[in-house]
Amino acid sequence: MNDPWRVLTPHQATTARSFLDERARERRHLVVYLSGAHAYGFPSPDSDLDLKCVHIAPTGSLVGIIPPTETAESTTIVDGVELDYGSNELSPVLHGVLKGNGNYLERILGDLALVADPLLASARDVVRPTLSRRIARHYIGFARSQLELFDKKPTAKRALYVLRTAATGRHLLVHGTLVTDLSLLGEFIPRETTELMAIKRQAERQELSPELVAPWRARLVAAMAAVDPAVSSSVLPTEPSAAAIGDLDAWLREVRKSHW
């Protein structure tokens, strides 16, 4: 795998490393995943750093009277770099993965892991076999919500989010593997997408010209409509197998035993 930090400018990387060093003193990250436009292949110069994480709470704190906080979130601007940080505890994340939560799935299986605990490799090994057609609901639902936002304000970013979400969902259903970068999803996106990405790279909130809105909305609807037919013919099982769930459960128990 290529260095995931490659997608950041030197200034962004320095700022992010310092920020994440501070967060590491607060919790142990299984993974810090760079999501958003950087993961989707169309960052603009003013894109924020969307840092989505999974952390491991000490087992002792989980069995105490006062349970630890399962989520941590903050948005801050440091030296001109906007850092959108969010972290969720391991157990709820794994429950979400079983239900088909694409946000959590992308954190564990995504390419842009800026910070990766040694346990991440084994986490990926036990998560991949749990993939199922349940993911379709997440990707279809998220694409619909992004289309609603596009209708309110037709920016290139919102159009690309619809395309990315629908294409990632279809790729998972057709091939059984996770791909979030639009430049690698050509078989599932309109050929004109490169033009849209060029518009987005000019600025984070670049709106489409009026004559482009209608044709692009039609393309977005078509991309979303193509997800449903992919469900019935998917290479993924309808739901995770009992064996896959058992292996995931056993892995989590071992993590808890060794991280008291």
Secondary structure, DSSP 8 states (H G I E B T S, - for coil): ---GGGGS-HHHHHHHHHHHHHHHTTSEEEEEEEETHHHHT---TT--EEEEEEEE--HHHHTSSS---SEEEEEEEETTEEEEEEEEEHHHHHHHHHHT-HHHHHHHH-S-EEEE-TTHHHHHHHHGGG--TTHHHHHHHHHHHHHHHHHHS-BHHHHHHHHHHHHHHHHHHHHSS----GGG-GGGS-TTHHHHHHHHHH-TT-B--HHHHHHHHHHHHHHHHTHHHHHHT-SS-SS--HHHHHHHHHHHHHHHHH--
